[in-house]
Amino acid sequence: MFVKICGLRSVEHVEAAVAAGADAIGFLLSRSPRQVTPSEAAVLAATVPDHVLSVGVFATETTEQIRRDAEAAGVDTIQLHGAYKHEDFQALADLPVKLIRAIAGAEDPNTDCGAYGEDLLIVDAAKPGSGEPWDWTRLPAEPTGHWLLAGGLSPDNVACAVAEARPWGVDVSSGVEVSRGMKDPGLIRDFITAAKQAG
Ligand SMILES: O=C(O)c1ccccc1NCC(=O)[C@H](O)[C@H](O)COP(=O)(O)O
């Protein structure tokens, strides 16, 4: 079970996630309570070991802005949320990074990982990063390939969610926070342990 922890803002929390077995760590380079600047992300990404993906998350930025910020942050993966089209993925395809396409699972029938050239697909809630659970048992199409379930997951419900949706991996942000934007190392550890046991 591949586990991504998203929206980290401190070295302490990155180290806790890596030590607990996270496979990817996300940094918000877009408007969010978890937003970090590219230079802050660079400090955090430098602490992520090579076997763990360091992910820059974008939602409304142009591909030119994404290129600049991802390079400044030194991330090895770019995650695109929202209205990005196939052409946007193509415009980034020459970069030496992996690409993640994040979709609203209840609305988007384009659930084949790789359809836009991406390496990973995240099937998420309609409001990314909101922590609101949604009905992942009613997808318009069965996802294929390397896809991560996200949206309202937590240490308490991730095992059940994995049993119901059978994803290749999971992604969490709010469910490992004590308040909006404030991660908790204990919850990060609990989530990763529960997700790995479920997979
Ligand atoms: O986290 C945010 O604030 C955010 C804002 C804009 C676009 C994406 C955002 N988060 C992306 C993620 O990868 C989250 O981990 C994912 O949506 C799950 O969030 P949550 O329901 O809070 O676990």
The ligand as a Tripos MOL2 file, in Angstrom:
@<TRIPOS>MOLECULE
LIG
   23    23     1     0     0
SMALL
NO_CHARGES

@<TRIPOS>ATOM
      1 O1         -4.6760   20.5070    1.0980 O.co2     1 LIG1
      2 C1         -5.1140   21.5020    0.5270 C.2       1 LIG1
      3 O2         -5.4350   22.5250    1.1470 O.co2     1 LIG1
      4 C2         -5.2760   21.5140   -0.9720 C.ar      1 LIG1
      5 C3         -5.6580   22.7150   -1.5790 C.ar      1 LIG1
      6 C4         -5.7820   22.7660   -2.9690 C.ar      1 LIG1
      7 C5         -5.5260   21.6440   -3.7230 C.ar      1 LIG1
      8 C6         -5.1420   20.4460   -3.1190 C.ar      1 LIG1
      9 C7         -5.0290   20.3620   -1.7430 C.ar      1 LIG1
     10 N1         -4.6900   19.1620   -1.1190 N.pl3     1 LIG1
     11 C8         -4.3720   18.0160   -1.8920 C.3       1 LIG1
     12 C9         -4.1470   16.6990   -1.2710 C.2       1 LIG1
     13 O3         -3.3690   15.9070   -1.8170 O.2       1 LIG1
     14 C10        -4.8980   16.2060   -0.0800 C.3       1 LIG1
     15 O4         -4.0860   15.2950    0.5900 O.3       1 LIG1
     16 C11        -6.1330   15.4600   -0.5300 C.3       1 LIG1
     17 O5         -6.9760   16.3640   -1.1910 O.3       1 LIG1
     18 C12        -6.8710   14.8680    0.6620 C.3       1 LIG1
     19 O6         -7.2160   15.8780    1.5810 O.3       1 LIG1
     20 P1         -7.9820   15.5310    2.9380 P.3       1 LIG1
     21 O7         -9.4040   15.2530    2.6220 O.co2     1 LIG1
     22 O8         -7.8070   16.7660    3.7630 O.co2     1 LIG1
     23 O9         -7.2860   14.3380    3.5420 O.co2     1 LIG1
@<TRIPOS>BOND
     1     1     2 2
     2     2     3 1
     3     2     4 1
     4     4     5 ar
     5     4     9 ar
     6     5     6 ar
     7     6     7 ar
     8     7     8 ar
     9     8     9 ar
    10     9    10 1
    11    10    11 1
    12    11    12 1
    13    12    13 2
    14    12    14 1
    15    14    15 1
    16    14    16 1
    17    16    17 1
    18    16    18 1
    19    18    19 1
    20    19    20 1
    21    20    21 2
    22    20    22 1
    23    20    23 1
@<TRIPOS>SUBSTRUCTURE
     1 LIG1         1 GROUP 0 **** ****
